[in-house]
Amino acid sequence: MVDQPMLSRSRSPRRWLVGLLILLLAAALCWWLWPSPAAQKGGAAAGGKGGRPGFGAFAGPVPVRVEPAIVGDFPVYLKALGTVTATNTVNVRSRVGGELVKVNFHEGQKVKAGELLAEIDPRSYQIALQQAEGTLAQNQAQLKNAQLDLQRYKGLYAEDSIAKQTLDTQQALVGQYQGTIKTNQAAVGDAKLNLDFTRIRAPISGRLGLRQLDLGNLVAANDATALVVITQTQPITVAFTLPESELNAVLARYRSGAQLPVEAWDRSDIKQQALGVLRSLDNQIDTTTGTLKFKAYFENQDEALFPNQFVNVRLLADTLKGVVLAPSAAIQFGTDGSFVYVMEGDNRVRIRKLKLGASDGDLTVVSEGLAKGERVVLEGTDRLRDGSDVEVVNDSAEVPVTPGQHLQGQDKKEASAVNGAQGKAGA
């Protein structure tokens, strides 16, 4: 009878040798299927003729979706976060004190400059005006009497009946009364002005905010609490900043007198809310942030923009004419830079190195490496290498979304179809 421990010891080396053999076979298979360094660099000349086939070499053609490169105009947008600011903002306060007896507006109402908003009790100011007018009338009578006496004194002095001193004294008295009359007239004007200030009017056209004082409140002159706030929202402005590294193109066009379009988009950057123009810029760069302040002007006829609202700003800095545009999804990034898989014939791809320019997320400007109409792989790139056989499962004739557009869902699909038809016509 064979001893069981001796039998286990005899089988252990055999299992160990079988396991080692399996590991060696797996390592050899990985080495054989792993892409060669030349293929990883993407060089067409080192396309792997006679080299290791790589993963997926025995799986047949790789299914891919392709799309052609196009030539067109590409708008270059500079993006920033902006704050909507009212063209004018006025805190309406009373310039005289008294009881608030009338409120002639509704909250949120649009008003025109000069429109009556509220009234302060005018009775005390009417009395002050009457007192000033009475004092003026009294002093005007005294002045008239002094002027008559002066005429008499002049006649008597001509007959040498009075002394020159008496005539001079009367002339001085007339001048004194004339000065008093001017003071009284100023007092009457001040009383009239205060009486007019009891009727509070809108200083600018705009939209009213919420009322902050109620009927019957005692109001002090230039009170800290405003009766209401008026904001001018038509037109309206948006303030934003740009880094100094992006200023050259903007300043060159702005100083040449060109109108630079500015778009205001909502916080989610999905919907365009308004279209305006660049109106002004600051005179110095903020040294703490390295940015320059700009202000854009919007008509805001539909009042889509509200003061103090945050928006995404897109400033059209330039438009590149007749450049090659490739879908951004087709561009790959490797150790040697950017590249795409370009269709060679109908069933093979080659790696093509690129020099890239501006991008809007959907399309990218290709400075070198690609020509109009060349088809690039849009999907299925993870299984490709230089010289791979492919099967085009959806040779999309759609031209990518027009530069500058940002569409979502079904709208984007419809736009792609329309653009595709235009691309065919252009070709």
C-alpha positions as CSV (number, residue, x, y, z in Angstrom):
1,M,0.0,0.0,0.0
2,V,1.4,3.4,-1.0
3,D,1.8,6.0,1.7
4,Q,-0.5,9.0,1.1
5,P,2.0,11.7,2.1
6,M,4.6,10.3,-0.3
7,L,2.0,10.4,-3.2
8,S,1.2,14.1,-2.5
9,R,4.9,15.0,-2.5
10,S,5.3,13.3,-5.9
11,R,2.4,15.3,-7.5
12,S,3.5,18.7,-6.2
13,P,6.5,19.2,-8.6
14,R,4.3,18.1,-11.5
15,R,1.7,20.7,-10.8
16,W,4.3,23.3,-10.3
17,L,5.8,22.5,-13.8
18,V,2.4,22.7,-15.4
19,G,1.6,26.1,-13.8
20,L,5.0,27.4,-14.9
21,L,4.4,26.3,-18.5
22,I,1.0,28.0,-18.6
23,L,2.6,31.3,-17.4
24,L,5.3,31.1,-20.0
25,L,2.7,30.5,-22.8
26,A,0.6,33.5,-21.6
27,A,3.7,35.8,-21.5
28,A,4.7,34.7,-25.1
29,L,1.1,35.4,-26.3
30,C,1.1,38.9,-24.7
31,W,4.5,39.7,-26.3
32,W,3.2,38.5,-29.7
33,L,0.0,40.5,-29.6
34,W,1.4,43.7,-28.0
35,P,1.9,46.5,-30.6
36,S,5.5,47.2,-31.6
37,P,7.1,50.5,-30.6
38,A,7.0,51.7,-34.2
39,A,3.3,51.1,-34.4
40,Q,2.8,52.9,-31.1
41,K,4.6,56.0,-32.4
42,G,2.2,56.0,-35.4
43,G,4.8,56.2,-38.1
44,A,3.5,55.2,-41.5
45,A,6.9,54.0,-42.6
46,A,7.1,51.7,-39.6
47,G,3.6,50.4,-40.2
48,G,4.5,47.1,-38.8
49,K,5.2,45.1,-41.9
50,G,6.6,41.9,-40.5
51,G,6.2,43.1,-37.0
52,R,3.9,41.7,-34.3
53,P,0.3,41.9,-35.2
54,G,-1.0,43.4,-31.9
55,F,-4.3,42.9,-30.0
56,G,-7.3,42.4,-32.2
57,A,-5.1,41.3,-35.2
58,F,-7.1,38.0,-35.4
59,A,-10.5,39.5,-34.8
60,G,-11.1,40.7,-38.4
61,P,-11.7,44.2,-39.6
62,V,-12.5,46.8,-36.9
63,P,-16.0,48.4,-37.2
64,V,-15.6,52.2,-37.3
65,R,-17.6,55.3,-38.0
66,V,-16.0,58.0,-40.1
67,E,-16.6,61.6,-41.0
68,P,-15.0,63.8,-43.6
69,A,-12.9,66.9,-42.9
70,I,-14.4,70.1,-44.3
71,V,-13.2,73.6,-45.2
72,G,-15.0,76.6,-43.8
73,D,-14.9,79.8,-41.8
74,F,-14.2,79.3,-38.1
75,P,-15.3,81.9,-35.5
76,V,-12.9,82.3,-32.6
77,Y,-14.8,83.0,-29.4
78,L,-13.3,84.1,-26.1
79,K,-15.3,82.9,-23.1
80,A,-15.7,84.6,-19.8
81,L,-18.1,84.9,-16.8
82,G,-20.0,88.2,-16.9
83,T,-22.3,90.2,-14.6
84,V,-25.3,92.0,-15.9
85,T,-25.3,95.7,-14.8
86,A,-28.1,98.2,-15.2
87,T,-27.2,101.2,-17.4
88,N,-28.5,103.5,-14.6
89,T,-29.7,102.7,-11.1
90,V,-31.4,105.3,-8.9
91,N,-32.5,105.1,-5.2
92,V,-35.5,107.4,-5.1
93,R,-35.4,109.4,-1.8
94,S,-37.4,112.4,-0.7
95,R,-35.6,115.7,-0.7
96,V,-38.0,117.2,2.0
97,G,-39.4,115.8,5.2
98,G,-43.0,115.0,5.9
99,E,-45.8,112.5,5.9
100,L,-46.1,110.2,2.8
101,V,-49.7,110.9,1.7
102,K,-49.8,109.3,-1.8
103,V,-48.1,106.4,-3.6
104,N,-48.9,106.5,-7.3
105,F,-47.0,103.4,-8.6
106,H,-47.1,99.6,-8.5
107,E,-44.1,97.4,-7.7
108,G,-42.3,96.2,-10.9
109,Q,-44.0,98.9,-13.0
110,K,-42.2,100.5,-15.9
111,V,-42.0,104.3,-15.6
112,K,-40.8,107.2,-17.7
113,A,-38.6,110.1,-16.6
114,G,-40.7,112.8,-14.9
115,E,-43.6,110.5,-14.0
116,L,-45.2,111.2,-10.6
117,L,-44.4,108.4,-8.1
118,A,-45.4,109.7,-4.6
119,E,-46.4,112.9,-2.7
120,I,-45.4,114.3,0.7
121,D,-47.8,116.3,2.7
122,P,-47.4,119.8,1.1
123,R,-49.2,122.0,3.6
124,S,-46.3,123.2,5.7
125,Y,-44.4,124.1,2.5
126,Q,-47.3,126.0,1.1
127,I,-47.3,128.1,4.3
128,A,-43.6,128.7,4.0
129,L,-44.1,129.9,0.5
130,Q,-46.8,132.3,1.5
131,Q,-44.6,133.7,4.3
132,A,-41.7,134.3,1.8
133,E,-44.0,135.9,-0.7
134,G,-45.4,138.3,2.1
135,T,-41.9,139.3,3.1
136,L,-41.0,140.0,-0.5
137,A,-44.1,142.2,-1.0
138,Q,-43.4,144.1,2.2
139,N,-39.8,144.9,1.2
140,Q,-40.8,145.7,-2.4
141,A,-43.1,148.4,-1.0
142,Q,-40.3,149.8,1.1
143,L,-38.0,149.9,-1.9
144,K,-40.6,151.7,-4.0
145,N,-41.0,154.4,-1.2
146,A,-37.2,154.8,-0.9
147,Q,-36.9,155.2,-4.7
148,L,-39.6,158.0,-4.7
149,D,-37.7,159.8,-1.9
150,L,-34.5,159.5,-3.9
151,Q,-36.1,161.2,-6.8
152,R,-37.3,164.1,-4.6
153,Y,-33.8,164.4,-3.0
154,K,-32.2,164.6,-6.4
155,G,-34.5,167.6,-7.3
156,L,-33.8,169.3,-4.0
157,Y,-30.1,168.8,-4.3
158,A,-30.2,170.3,-7.8
159,E,-31.8,173.4,-6.2
160,D,-29.1,173.3,-3.6
161,S,-31.8,172.9,-0.9
162,I,-30.3,169.8,0.8
163,A,-26.8,168.6,1.6
164,K,-25.0,166.0,-0.6
165,Q,-24.8,163.7,2.4
166,T,-28.6,163.4,2.6
167,L,-28.8,162.4,-1.1
168,D,-26.0,159.8,-0.7
169,T,-27.7,158.3,2.4
170,Q,-31.0,157.9,0.4
171,Q,-29.2,156.3,-2.5
172,A,-27.6,153.8,-0.1
173,L,-31.0,153.0,1.5
174,V,-32.4,152.2,-2.0
175,G,-29.4,149.9,-2.7
176,Q,-30.0,148.2,0.7
177,Y,-33.7,147.6,-0.1
178,Q,-32.7,146.2,-3.6
179,G,-30.4,143.7,-1.9
180,T,-33.1,142.7,0.5
181,I,-35.5,142.2,-2.4
182,K,-33.0,139.7,-4.0
183,T,-32.8,137.8,-0.7
184,N,-36.6,137.7,-0.5
185,Q,-36.9,136.5,-4.1
186,A,-34.4,133.7,-3.3
187,A,-36.4,132.7,-0.2
188,V,-39.6,132.6,-2.4
189,G,-37.7,130.4,-5.0
190,D,-36.5,128.1,-2.2
191,A,-40.0,127.7,-0.8
192,K,-41.4,127.0,-4.3
193,L,-38.7,124.4,-4.8
194,N,-39.4,122.7,-1.5
195,L,-43.1,122.6,-2.4
196,D,-42.3,121.1,-5.7
197,F,-40.1,118.4,-4.0
198,T,-43.2,117.2,-2.1
199,R,-44.2,115.6,-5.5
200,I,-41.6,112.9,-6.0
201,R,-41.0,112.1,-9.7
202,A,-39.0,109.5,-11.5
203,P,-35.5,110.9,-12.4
204,I,-35.0,108.3,-15.2
205,S,-37.0,105.8,-17.3
206,G,-36.8,102.3,-16.1
207,R,-38.4,99.5,-14.1
208,L,-39.4,100.0,-10.4
209,G,-38.4,97.5,-7.7
210,L,-40.2,96.7,-4.5
211,R,-41.7,99.6,-2.4
212,Q,-39.7,100.1,0.8
213,L,-41.9,102.8,2.4
214,D,-45.6,102.6,3.0
215,L,-48.4,105.2,3.0
216,G,-48.5,107.3,6.2
217,N,-44.8,106.9,7.0
218,L,-42.9,110.0,8.1
219,V,-40.1,110.6,5.6
220,A,-37.0,112.6,6.4
221,A,-35.1,114.6,3.8
222,N,-32.4,112.3,2.1
223,D,-33.5,109.4,4.3
224,A,-31.2,106.4,4.3
225,T,-34.2,104.2,3.3
226,A,-35.2,104.8,-0.3
227,L,-38.8,104.9,-1.3
228,V,-38.1,102.6,-4.3
229,V,-35.2,101.7,-6.7
230,I,-35.4,102.4,-10.4
231,T,-33.1,100.4,-12.8
232,Q,-32.7,101.1,-16.5
233,T,-32.7,97.8,-18.2
234,Q,-33.2,98.9,-21.8
235,P,-30.5,99.1,-22.9
236,I,-28.4,97.1,-20.4
237,T,-24.7,96.2,-20.1
238,V,-22.6,93.1,-19.2
239,A,-19.3,93.5,-17.4
240,F,-16.6,90.8,-17.8
241,T,-12.9,90.3,-17.8
242,L,-10.4,88.7,-20.1
243,P,-6.8,87.6,-19.4
244,E,-4.1,89.7,-20.8
245,S,-2.8,86.8,-22.9
246,E,-6.0,87.1,-25.0
247,L,-6.0,90.8,-25.5
248,N,-4.0,91.3,-28.7
249,A,-6.6,90.2,-31.2
250,V,-9.5,91.9,-29.3
251,L,-7.7,95.3,-28.9
252,A,-6.5,95.3,-32.5
253,R,-10.1,94.9,-33.9
254,Y,-11.6,97.2,-31.2
255,R,-9.2,100.1,-31.9
256,S,-9.8,99.7,-35.7
257,G,-13.4,100.6,-35.1
258,A,-14.9,97.1,-35.8
259,Q,-18.0,96.1,-34.0
260,L,-17.2,93.0,-32.0
261,P,-20.3,90.8,-31.3
262,V,-20.9,89.6,-27.8
263,E,-23.2,86.8,-26.9
264,A,-24.8,86.3,-23.4
265,W,-25.6,82.7,-22.5
266,D,-27.4,81.4,-19.4
267,R,-25.5,79.9,-16.4
268,S,-25.8,76.3,-17.8
269,D,-24.3,77.6,-21.1
270,I,-27.2,76.0,-23.1
271,K,-29.4,78.9,-24.2
272,Q,-28.3,82.2,-25.8
273,Q,-30.2,85.0,-24.0
274,A,-29.1,88.1,-25.8
275,L,-26.8,89.4,-28.5
276,G,-24.9,92.7,-28.2
277,V,-21.6,94.5,-29.1
278,L,-18.5,95.4,-27.2
279,R,-18.9,99.0,-26.1
280,S,-15.9,99.9,-23.8
281,L,-12.9,98.6,-21.8
282,D,-11.0,99.7,-18.8
283,N,-7.8,101.7,-19.0
284,Q,-5.5,99.4,-17.0
285,I,-4.9,95.7,-16.3
286,D,-5.7,94.5,-12.8
287,T,-2.3,93.4,-11.5
288,T,-3.7,91.0,-8.9
289,T,-5.6,88.9,-11.5
290,G,-3.8,89.8,-14.8
291,T,-7.1,90.6,-16.4
292,L,-8.7,93.6,-18.2
293,K,-12.3,94.7,-17.7
294,F,-14.7,95.0,-20.6
295,K,-18.3,96.1,-20.9
296,A,-20.8,95.0,-23.6
297,Y,-24.0,96.7,-24.7
298,F,-27.3,94.9,-25.2
299,E,-30.6,96.4,-26.4
300,N,-32.5,93.8,-24.1
301,Q,-35.8,94.5,-25.8
302,D,-37.3,91.3,-24.3
303,E,-35.7,92.0,-20.9
304,A,-34.1,88.6,-20.8
305,L,-31.2,90.0,-18.9
306,F,-31.6,91.2,-15.3
307,P,-29.2,93.4,-13.3
308,N,-26.7,91.5,-11.2
309,Q,-27.4,88.3,-13.2
310,F,-24.5,86.0,-13.9
311,V,-24.1,85.0,-17.6
312,N,-21.6,83.2,-19.8
313,V,-20.1,85.7,-22.2
314,R,-18.7,84.7,-25.7
315,L,-16.8,87.5,-27.5
316,L,-16.2,87.0,-31.2
317,A,-12.6,87.9,-31.3
318,D,-11.8,86.8,-34.9
319,T,-13.0,84.6,-37.8
320,L,-10.6,82.3,-39.5
321,K,-11.4,82.1,-43.2
322,G,-11.2,78.9,-45.3
323,V,-9.5,76.6,-42.7
324,V,-9.6,72.8,-42.5
325,L,-12.0,71.6,-39.8
326,A,-12.0,68.2,-38.3
327,P,-14.4,66.7,-35.7
328,S,-12.9,67.1,-32.3
329,A,-14.0,63.5,-31.3
330,A,-11.7,62.1,-34.0
331,I,-8.6,63.7,-32.7
332,Q,-6.3,61.5,-30.5
333,F,-3.4,62.5,-28.3
334,G,-0.3,60.5,-27.9
335,T,3.3,60.9,-26.7
336,D,4.3,62.3,-30.0
337,G,1.5,64.8,-30.2
338,S,-2.0,64.9,-31.8
339,F,-3.1,62.6,-34.6
340,V,-6.1,61.0,-36.3
341,Y,-6.8,57.8,-38.1
342,V,-7.3,58.6,-41.8
343,M,-9.1,56.3,-44.2
344,E,-6.7,54.9,-46.9
345,G,-9.0,53.5,-49.5
346,D,-12.2,51.8,-48.2
347,N,-10.9,49.4,-45.6
348,R,-7.7,50.6,-44.1
349,V,-6.6,53.4,-41.8
350,R,-3.3,55.2,-41.4
351,I,-2.1,57.4,-38.6
352,R,-1.7,61.1,-39.5
353,K,0.0,63.6,-37.2
354,L,-1.6,67.0,-37.0
355,K,-1.0,70.6,-36.0
356,L,-4.1,71.9,-34.3
357,G,-5.5,75.4,-33.9
358,A,-8.6,76.7,-32.1
359,S,-11.5,74.5,-31.1
360,D,-15.1,75.0,-30.1
361,G,-15.7,71.5,-28.7
362,D,-17.4,70.2,-31.8
363,L,-14.8,71.2,-34.5
364,T,-11.1,71.8,-34.3
365,V,-9.0,73.8,-36.8
366,V,-6.3,71.7,-38.4
367,S,-3.3,73.8,-39.4
368,E,-1.3,70.9,-41.0
369,G,-1.8,67.2,-41.7
370,L,-5.3,67.0,-43.1
371,A,-7.0,68.1,-46.3
372,K,-10.6,68.7,-47.2
373,G,-12.7,65.6,-47.8
374,E,-10.3,63.1,-46.1
375,R,-12.3,60.8,-43.9
376,V,-11.2,60.4,-40.3
377,V,-12.3,57.8,-37.8
378,L,-14.8,59.1,-35.4
379,E,-15.6,56.0,-33.3
380,G,-13.8,52.7,-32.8
381,T,-10.3,54.2,-32.4
382,D,-9.5,52.3,-29.2
383,R,-8.9,49.1,-31.3
384,L,-6.9,50.6,-34.1
385,R,-3.3,50.9,-35.0
386,D,-1.5,52.2,-38.1
387,G,-2.5,50.0,-41.1
388,S,-5.4,48.3,-39.4
389,D,-8.1,46.8,-41.5
390,V,-11.5,48.4,-40.8
391,E,-15.1,48.1,-41.8
392,V,-17.0,51.3,-42.2
393,V,-20.4,50.6,-40.6
394,N,-21.7,54.2,-40.9
395,D,-19.9,56.4,-43.5
396,S,-21.4,59.5,-42.2
397,A,-21.8,62.1,-44.9
398,E,-22.9,64.6,-42.3
399,V,-20.7,67.6,-42.1
400,P,-20.0,68.4,-38.4
401,V,-22.0,71.1,-36.6
402,T,-21.4,74.6,-37.9
403,P,-18.5,76.3,-36.0
404,G,-19.9,78.2,-33.1
405,Q,-23.1,76.2,-32.7
406,H,-23.8,74.3,-29.5
407,L,-26.9,72.2,-30.1
408,Q,-28.4,69.5,-28.0
409,G,-30.3,66.2,-28.7
410,Q,-32.5,66.1,-31.7
411,D,-31.7,69.7,-32.7
412,K,-28.1,68.7,-33.1
413,K,-29.0,65.6,-35.2
414,E,-31.2,67.7,-37.5
415,A,-28.5,70.4,-37.9
416,S,-26.0,67.7,-38.8
417,A,-28.3,66.4,-41.5
418,V,-28.8,69.9,-43.0
419,N,-25.1,70.6,-42.8
420,G,-24.3,67.3,-44.5
421,A,-26.5,68.2,-47.4
422,Q,-24.7,71.6,-47.6
423,G,-21.3,69.8,-47.5
424,K,-22.3,67.6,-50.4
425,A,-23.4,70.6,-52.5
426,G,-20.2,72.4,-51.7
427,A,-18.1,69.4,-52.7
